[in-house]
């Protein structure tokens, strides 16, 4: 079982690294002017492999339950290597788009691996085993960390076409691990087999499956989305280089993937429900902080009004004389280009009256101005991004801890459906982020979306738990009394 777990995790890591390749490659191609794709076109290229890898998770989960993970994983790995090799010949947006949809099938490896891992372990080990398997999410960090430097090396002598070798490396990696599965992994299927398609799909009528799917949309889908979106985010908002942006994006992806094993352990020890509460509250608070953009807000401040009627006898930069009585005014301070970590305000007053002007009581003499400047410092931003990634990593394990407990013989189909819904977040995310950016002009609009999804998931979970507690209370009292 441990050997299968190791190879499943290794294969999933390679698959996840390959699945998120477009986050680096498309950013490189647009940033260097090799292809002039718009923000929306780029969003679609980031999202389409995630879509194909998500919608096919359910059928691949079904096949894994029916035929066993070794056969399905082997076939998947070998077939998915082909479009990576074909990317070498791409010469247009739509050819790249089509091949992205095909190699995106590698994302279905999650549903296959979850089902294949679960059949090898007893229930008291499910959380840990699936948490360890889920560490393969760190494959996204491998891509964002290494691919930018590799692209720079490959393009050093041939800037226009050197990038074409990058997908070749991914294709070779998938082919190698595919042959390892073919010759060194033993097949195994669930003990209880449901024969009909209707029987296989029956668990999907349970609303619990869809609730788990929403949680996974947040903790996995948006994790995948930001694994790709953060690189252009850093390059555009903080003007980092492609390599530095990749390193910072990997600082989000890597801990989130590795911490998943801890999430499985915590779910085994404290219960998945309690862990999910921690995750959803944390996601709500951190995304609320992240959605504050770099900004300068100029707003009316404290002005000066005449305490009595009279005549303005003198005006200078520091004071106004009303009936020869001096009134001090606040001059405009020097405003630095960058401020400290926290928002900072600068206030001053501007004279609106003229010398020898007659004014009435309570008439405005100098209007007030307040400038609030917020730097959204890259260090604070990066720390918050890492923290939300860690919480999502724990949440991914907590979601999948539920599935073998409630659906022990349908892990493939339920896990596939939950994975499908979650994967749709990875598809919708970059595309939606592109449209939100076009509409609002705010890069932080993506975090506003995260905040809304976190709030909905937390509200739904709290309501369900309250109803369950309310319904269980009379039964508990009855059992105590009798």
Buried (B, 14 or more C-beta within 10 A) or exposed (E): EEEBBEBBBBBBBBBBBBBBBBBBBBBBBBBBEBBEBEBEBBBBBBBBBBBBBBBBBBBBBBBBBBEBBBBBBBBBBBBBBBBBBBBBEBEEBEEBBBBBBBBBBBBBBBBBBBBBBBBBBEEEBBBBBBBBBBBBBBBBBBBBBBBBEBBBEBBEEEEEEBBBBBBBBBBEBBBEBBEBBBEEBEBBBBEEEBEEEEEBBEBBEEEBBBBBBBBBBBBBBBBBBBBBBBBBBBBBBBEBEBBBBBBBBBBBBBBBBBBBBBBBBBBBEEBBBEBBBBBBEBBBBBBBBBBEBBEEEEEEBEBBEBEEEBEBBEBEEEBBBBEEEEBEBBEEEEEEEEBEEEBBEBBBBEBEBEEEBEBEEEBBBBBBBBBBBBBBBBEBBBEBBBBBBBBBBBBBBBBBBBBBEBBBBBBBBBBBBBBBBBBBBBBBBBBBBBEBBEEEEBBBBBBBBBBEBBBBBBEBBEEBEEEEEEEEEEEEEEEEEE
